[in-house]
Amino acid sequence: MTAQQNSGFFDELNRLERLLLKDNVKLTQRELEVLYWAVETLDNAEIALKCGISVSTVKTHKNNLIDKLPVQGKSGFHKYLLKLSKNQP
């Protein structure tokens, strides 16, 4: 990742964090990264590569996200991802 791409990545993480605060949601840095890549529509294997973690760990983070976000189940999680992606600047 170039410095400019890196800057955009962190800007987007900050934007997501601000949106989540509106819903009173506090995530770990890794959960936020997994959420970012999920919003970007990467699958679990691609997220694992981007984050340097196993696919199993990605699934664990996604399950934790479902517990923390104002959603019910995986379908609610996917609707929330869509909502976040539509809030692009």
C-alpha positions in Angstrom: 0.0 0.0 0.0 1.4 3.4 -0.9 1.5 6.2 1.6 -1.5 7.9 -0.2 -3.5 4.6 -0.2 -2.5 4.1 3.5 -3.8 7.6 4.3 -7.1 6.9 2.6 -7.5 3.6 4.5 -7.0 5.3 7.8 -9.3 8.2 6.8 -12.0 5.6 6.0 -11.4 3.8 9.3 -12.0 7.1 11.1 -15.1 7.8 9.1 -16.5 4.3 9.9 -15.6 4.9 13.6 -17.6 8.2 13.6 -20.6 6.5 12.0 -20.5 3.7 14.6 -20.3 6.2 17.5 -23.7 7.5 16.3 -25.0 4.0 17.0 -23.1 3.9 20.3 -20.8 1.1 19.0 -17.2 0.8 20.2 -15.1 -1.7 18.2 -11.5 -2.9 18.6 -9.0 -1.8 16.0 -9.0 -5.2 14.3 -12.9 -5.4 14.3 -12.9 -2.0 12.7 -10.4 -3.2 10.0 -12.5 -6.4 9.3 -15.6 -4.2 9.1 -13.9 -1.9 6.7 -12.9 -4.8 4.3 -16.4 -6.3 4.7 -17.9 -3.0 3.6 -15.5 -3.1 0.6 -17.2 -6.5 -0.2 -14.1 -8.6 0.3 -14.8 -12.3 1.2 -13.4 -13.9 4.4 -10.3 -15.2 2.6 -9.5 -11.8 1.1 -10.0 -10.1 4.5 -7.7 -12.6 6.1 -5.0 -11.8 3.6 -5.4 -8.1 4.0 -5.3 -8.3 7.8 -2.7 -11.0 8.1 -5.0 -13.3 10.1 -6.6 -16.7 9.5 -10.0 -17.1 7.9 -11.2 -18.6 11.2 -10.2 -15.4 13.0 -12.0 -13.3 10.4 -15.2 -15.3 11.1 -14.7 -14.8 14.9 -14.4 -11.0 14.4 -17.5 -11.0 12.2 -19.5 -12.9 14.9 -18.2 -10.3 17.4 -19.4 -7.5 15.1 -22.8 -9.1 14.8 -23.0 -9.1 18.6 -21.8 -5.5 19.0 -23.6 -3.8 16.1 -27.3 -2.9 16.2 -28.2 -5.9 13.9 -29.8 -9.3 14.2 -28.0 -12.1 12.5 -26.0 -12.3 9.3 -28.7 -10.8 7.1 -28.9 -7.8 9.5 -25.1 -7.5 9.3 -25.2 -7.4 5.5 -27.9 -4.7 5.5 -25.7 -2.7 8.0 -22.7 -3.1 5.7 -24.9 -1.7 2.8 -25.9 1.2 5.0 -22.3 2.0 5.8 -21.2 1.7 2.2 -24.0 4.2 1.2 -22.6 6.7 3.7 -19.5 7.1 1.6 -18.4 10.8 1.4 
